[in-house]
Amino acid sequence: MSRWLPEQIRIILHPTQVVLLRIGRGRAQTIVDKRVVACAPQRTGLPSWQNALTALMSALPDFHNGKSNVTVVLSNHFVRYVLVKHLDQVSSLKEEQALVQHHFTRIYGAAVAQWSLQVSPAQHRNCPRIACAIDRDLIDALRKLLQPTRHVLRSIQPYLMTAFNQYRRYLTASAWLALVEDGVFCLARLEDSCWQTVKCIRTSDDWQNELTIQLEREELLLLGKTPVRERSRTPVFVFAPEYPEPIDVAPELPPEANPNENHVHILDPSLWPKPAQTEEPVHAMALIG
């Protein structure tokens, strides 16, 4: 790899903080510099992302002014998701966009007109896909912020898809994936490698109990019509880098489940390639992908 290739800057935008990592050239992905900037308290009437953008505007000039490729990962606080089922009659990009917009409009109404909509590739043919919506003003503001600099905005990524792409090799074909952040967790389910459900849920400091309750509720909704003897115990994979203390998520077992089976799996940076690991959990979200 050429030593003239630009460095990377990875940024996490979250309502309470902005994380910046400067990654050196080469495959080693050495962390050259790092910074965590607190955001001002949220003010009524402002977009939820405004304070994070303001913090980034203040921090970026002093962080690095050389040429770099920038990847921005957006907290699930700033992204909305829906599941879009496969339809054989949808054959063009225009029809696909119309279908995605229909799904979001049905839930969120006229506000969708102000959002940028994207849909993930299908895991397999006929599988539902995850679509995401991001405030178009946020995307425009990020581009405007970086335009006069030597930084090149390469990617704006929703946290869910970034984390899934990092950890997909460790997930089973049928699994729950829970991404926990301060104030929200995102819960998605795979069934035979196809997305079955996805939702983001506001939470409190008692998120472990709230996640347990939500898992039990979702299992009942999805499997309620399945005879008890045919139900299987779906593994749960939890990624919660902001909470390095022991995690206790223990949904109630189906009657036929093996109580000795490992049901909840904690995803952590030790699973990544060695150069990408970090000892500081707050930086983990910025290193995935």
VENJOWO-V699073 format. One record per residue. N is the residue number from 1. RES is the residue in one letter. PHI is phi in degrees with one decimal (none if undefined). OMEGA is omega in whole degrees, -180 to 180 (none if undefined). D_CENTER is the distance of its C-alpha to the mean C-alpha in whole Angstrom. Layout:
[[N | RES | PHI | OMEGA | D_CENTER] [N | RES | PHI | OMEGA | D_CENTER]]
This chain:
[[1 | M | none | -174 | 29] [2 | S | -68.4 | 177 | 31] [3 | R | -72.2 | 180 | 31] [4 | W | -89.0 | 177 | 31] [5 | L | -64.2 | -177 | 28] [6 | P | -68.2 | 173 | 26] [7 | E | -72.6 | 178 | 24] [8 | Q | -114.5 | 168 | 20] [9 | I | -120.5 | 177 | 18] [10 | R | -113.7 | -173 | 14] [11 | I | -126.8 | 171 | 13] [12 | I | -109.6 | 174 | 11] [13 | L | -101.7 | -179 | 11] [14 | H | -136.2 | -178 | 11] [15 | P | -57.8 | -176 | 14] [16 | T | -104.7 | -179 | 16] [17 | Q | -160.3 | 174 | 16] [18 | V | -120.4 | 179 | 15] [19 | V | -108.7 | 177 | 15] [20 | L | -122.0 | 174 | 17] [21 | L | -125.6 | 174 | 18] [22 | R | -105.6 | -175 | 20] [23 | I | -107.4 | -178 | 21] [24 | G | -68.0 | 179 | 24] [25 | R | -66.5 | 175 | 25] [26 | G | 97.5 | -176 | 26] [27 | R | -77.1 | -176 | 24] [28 | A | -68.1 | -180 | 24] [29 | Q | 51.8 | 179 | 21] [30 | T | -72.4 | 177 | 23] [31 | I | -77.5 | -179 | 22] [32 | V | -88.2 | -180 | 24] [33 | D | -153.5 | -179 | 23] [34 | K | -153.2 | -179 | 21] [35 | R | -155.0 | 174 | 21] [36 | V | -122.4 | -176 | 19] [37 | V | -116.2 | 178 | 20] [38 | A | -74.3 | 178 | 20] [39 | C | -95.7 | 175 | 20] [40 | A | -65.7 | 177 | 23] [41 | P | -56.9 | -179 | 23] [42 | Q | -63.7 | 179 | 21] [43 | R | -107.8 | 179 | 24] [44 | T | -61.5 | 177 | 25] [45 | G | 96.0 | 178 | 25] [46 | L | -96.6 | 173 | 23] [47 | P | -57.4 | -177 | 19] [48 | S | -61.0 | -177 | 17] [49 | W | -93.6 | -170 | 15] [50 | Q | -61.4 | -178 | 19] [51 | N | -66.8 | 176 | 20] [52 | A | -66.3 | 178 | 17] [53 | L | -64.7 | 178 | 18] [54 | T | -61.3 | 178 | 22] [55 | A | -63.2 | 178 | 21] [56 | L | -65.5 | 178 | 19] [57 | M | -58.5 | -179 | 23] [58 | S | -74.5 | -172 | 25] [59 | A | -87.1 | -170 | 23] [60 | L | -62.4 | -178 | 23] [61 | P | -57.4 | -179 | 26] [62 | D | -84.7 | -176 | 27] [63 | F | -76.7 | 180 | 25] [64 | H | -167.0 | 180 | 26] [65 | N | -114.2 | 176 | 28] [66 | G | -84.4 | -180 | 28] [67 | K | -69.0 | -180 | 27] [68 | S | -158.3 | 171 | 23] [69 | N | -94.9 | -173 | 20] [70 | V | -112.6 | 171 | 17] [71 | T | -117.6 | 178 | 14] [72 | V | -111.0 | 175 | 12] [73 | V | -106.0 | -176 | 8] [74 | L | -95.6 | 173 | 7] [75 | S | -52.7 | 177 | 6] [76 | N | -66.3 | 171 | 6] [77 | H | -62.0 | -172 | 9] [78 | F | -103.5 | -174 | 10] [79 | V | -128.3 | 174 | 9] [80 | R | -115.6 | -177 | 10] [81 | Y | -127.5 | 168 | 10] [82 | V | -138.8 | 176 | 13] [83 | L | -99.0 | -179 | 15] [84 | V | -113.6 | -179 | 18] [85 | K | -76.2 | 179 | 20] [86 | H | -70.1 | 174 | 22] [87 | L | -128.4 | -178 | 26] [88 | D | -60.8 | -176 | 28] [89 | Q | -77.1 | 176 | 30] [90 | V | -88.5 | -172 | 27] [91 | S | -123.2 | -178 | 28] [92 | S | -124.7 | 179 | 27] [93 | L | -62.8 | 180 | 24] [94 | K | -63.7 | 178 | 26] [95 | E | -65.8 | 179 | 26] [96 | E | -64.0 | 178 | 23] [97 | Q | -62.3 | 178 | 21] [98 | A | -63.6 | 179 | 24] [99 | L | -65.2 | 179 | 23] [100 | V | -61.3 | 179 | 19] [101 | Q | -62.6 | 178 | 21] [102 | H | -61.3 | -180 | 23] [103 | H | -62.2 | -180 | 20] [104 | F | -68.9 | -179 | 18] [105 | T | -62.9 | 180 | 22] [106 | R | -60.7 | -178 | 23] [107 | I | -95.0 | -170 | 20] [108 | Y | -110.3 | 176 | 20] [109 | G | 77.1 | -171 | 23] [110 | A | -66.1 | -179 | 25] [111 | A | -59.1 | -177 | 22] [112 | V | -60.8 | -180 | 20] [113 | A | -60.8 | -179 | 23] [114 | Q | -96.8 | -175 | 21] [115 | W | -110.9 | 171 | 17] [116 | S | -94.3 | -174 | 16] [117 | L | -111.6 | 177 | 15] [118 | Q | -136.6 | 179 | 14] [119 | V | -129.6 | -177 | 14] [120 | S | -77.3 | 173 | 13] [121 | P | -63.4 | 178 | 16] [122 | A | -71.7 | 175 | 17] [123 | Q | -64.5 | 176 | 17] [124 | H | -145.9 | 178 | 21] [125 | R | -59.3 | -179 | 23] [126 | N | 75.9 | 177 | 23] [127 | C | -77.8 | 170 | 20] [128 | P | -61.3 | 179 | 18] [129 | R | -123.5 | 177 | 15] [130 | I | -90.5 | 174 | 12] [131 | A | -108.3 | 180 | 12] [132 | C | -126.1 | 178 | 10] [133 | A | -128.2 | 180 | 12] [134 | I | -128.2 | 178 | 12] [135 | D | -55.4 | -178 | 16] [136 | R | -63.0 | 178 | 18] [137 | D | -64.6 | 177 | 20] [138 | L | -66.7 | 179 | 17] [139 | I | -61.5 | 180 | 16] [140 | D | -62.9 | -179 | 20] [141 | A | -66.2 | 178 | 20] [142 | L | -64.3 | 178 | 18] [143 | R | -63.6 | -180 | 21] [144 | K | -65.2 | 179 | 24] [145 | L | -62.0 | -174 | 23] [146 | L | -89.3 | -174 | 23] [147 | Q | -57.2 | -178 | 25] [148 | P | -82.3 | -177 | 28] [149 | T | -100.0 | 175 | 27] [150 | R | -91.9 | 177 | 27] [151 | H | -84.4 | 178 | 23] [152 | V | -114.8 | 180 | 22] [153 | L | -77.0 | -178 | 19] [154 | R | -88.7 | -173 | 17] [155 | S | -161.8 | 168 | 14] [156 | I | -119.3 | -169 | 11] [157 | Q | -123.8 | 170 | 8] [158 | P | -69.3 | -176 | 5] [159 | Y | -57.6 | -178 | 2] [160 | L | -58.6 | -176 | 2] [161 | M | -72.1 | 177 | 5] [162 | T | -62.9 | -180 | 6] [163 | A | -67.3 | 180 | 6] [164 | F | -61.8 | -180 | 7] [165 | N | -63.6 | 179 | 10] [166 | Q | -72.0 | -170 | 11] [167 | Y | -106.5 | -172 | 11] [168 | R | -59.0 | -179 | 13] [169 | R | -68.0 | -178 | 16] [170 | Y | -96.1 | -178 | 16] [171 | L | -83.1 | 174 | 15] [172 | T | -80.5 | -177 | 18] [173 | A | -60.5 | 174 | 19] [174 | S | -118.3 | -173 | 19] [175 | A | -163.4 | 166 | 16] [176 | W | -96.2 | 173 | 14] [177 | L | -119.2 | -180 | 10] [178 | A | -117.3 | 177 | 10] [179 | L | -108.3 | -173 | 7] [180 | V | -108.3 | 173 | 9] [181 | E | -126.3 | 175 | 10] [182 | D | -61.8 | 175 | 13] [183 | G | 93.8 | -179 | 14] [184 | V | -159.2 | 165 | 11] [185 | F | -129.5 | 178 | 9] [186 | C | -107.5 | -176 | 8] [187 | L | -122.7 | -180 | 10] [188 | A | -131.8 | -178 | 10] [189 | R | -126.4 | 172 | 14] [190 | L | -102.9 | 174 | 15] [191 | E | -131.2 | -176 | 19] [192 | D | 53.6 | 177 | 21] [193 | S | 69.3 | 176 | 18] [194 | C | -114.5 | 177 | 17] [195 | W | -64.8 | -179 | 15] [196 | Q | -116.3 | 178 | 17] [197 | T | -159.3 | 175 | 15] [198 | V | -154.4 | 176 | 11] [199 | K | -159.9 | 174 | 11] [200 | C | -110.9 | -172 | 10] [201 | I | -130.7 | 175 | 13] [202 | R | -65.4 | -175 | 14] [203 | T | -143.0 | -178 | 16] [204 | S | -118.0 | 177 | 18] [205 | D | -64.9 | -180 | 20] [206 | D | -91.0 | -172 | 20] [207 | W | -65.3 | -179 | 17] [208 | Q | -64.6 | 177 | 18] [209 | N | -67.2 | -180 | 21] [210 | E | -65.9 | 177 | 19] [211 | L | -66.5 | 178 | 16] [212 | T | -58.6 | 180 | 19] [213 | I | -63.3 | -179 | 21] [214 | Q | -66.3 | 177 | 18] [215 | L | -60.7 | 179 | 18] [216 | E | -62.9 | 180 | 22] [217 | R | -65.2 | -179 | 22] [218 | E | -67.0 | 178 | 19] [219 | E | -61.5 | 178 | 22] [220 | L | -65.1 | 180 | 25] [221 | L | -65.6 | -176 | 23] [222 | L | -80.4 | -172 | 23] [223 | L | -114.4 | -174 | 25] [224 | G | -56.9 | -179 | 28] [225 | K | -91.4 | -180 | 30] [226 | T | -85.5 | 177 | 30] [227 | P | -53.6 | -177 | 33] [228 | V | -53.4 | -177 | 33] [229 | R | -66.2 | -178 | 34] [230 | E | -99.7 | -179 | 32] [231 | R | -76.6 | 176 | 29] [232 | S | -114.8 | -178 | 27] [233 | R | -90.8 | -175 | 24] [234 | T | -82.0 | 179 | 21] [235 | P | -61.8 | 179 | 19] [236 | V | -116.8 | 179 | 16] [237 | F | -111.1 | -174 | 14] [238 | V | -115.1 | 173 | 12] [239 | F | -119.2 | -176 | 10] [240 | A | -139.0 | -173 | 11] [241 | P | -65.8 | 178 | 12] [242 | E | -79.4 | -177 | 14] [243 | Y | -127.0 | -176 | 16] [244 | P | -72.9 | -180 | 18] [245 | E | -69.5 | -180 | 21] [246 | P | -53.7 | -177 | 22] [247 | I | -104.2 | -179 | 19] [248 | D | -120.9 | 176 | 21] [249 | V | -121.0 | -172 | 20] [250 | A | -139.1 | 176 | 22] [251 | P | -60.4 | 179 | 22] [252 | E | -61.8 | -176 | 26] [253 | L | -79.3 | 168 | 27] [254 | P | -60.4 | -177 | 29] [255 | P | -55.7 | -176 | 33] [256 | E | -91.4 | -174 | 33] [257 | A | -72.4 | 176 | 30] [258 | N | -82.6 | -176 | 31] [259 | P | -66.0 | 180 | 30] [260 | N | -91.1 | -179 | 31] [261 | E | -73.1 | 178 | 28] [262 | N | -75.1 | -171 | 25] [263 | H | -100.9 | -178 | 22] [264 | V | -106.9 | -178 | 19] [265 | H | -118.1 | 179 | 18] [266 | I | -94.6 | 178 | 16] [267 | L | -86.9 | 180 | 14] [268 | D | -144.6 | -176 | 15] [269 | P | -61.9 | 178 | 15] [270 | S | -65.3 | 178 | 19] [271 | L | -82.8 | -177 | 17] [272 | W | -79.7 | 170 | 17] [273 | P | -55.8 | -170 | 20] [274 | K | -52.8 | -178 | 22] [275 | P | -64.0 | -175 | 22] [276 | A | -90.7 | -177 | 18] [277 | Q | -73.3 | 176 | 18] [278 | T | -140.1 | 180 | 19] [279 | E | -83.3 | -176 | 21] [280 | E | -106.5 | -175 | 19] [281 | P | -57.2 | -177 | 16] [282 | V | -63.5 | -180 | 15] [283 | H | -90.3 | -172 | 14] [284 | A | -62.2 | -180 | 12] [285 | M | -61.8 | -178 | 9] [286 | A | -77.9 | -177 | 11] [287 | L | -93.0 | -178 | 12] [288 | I | -72.2 | 177 | 10] [289 | G | 98.8 | none | 10]]
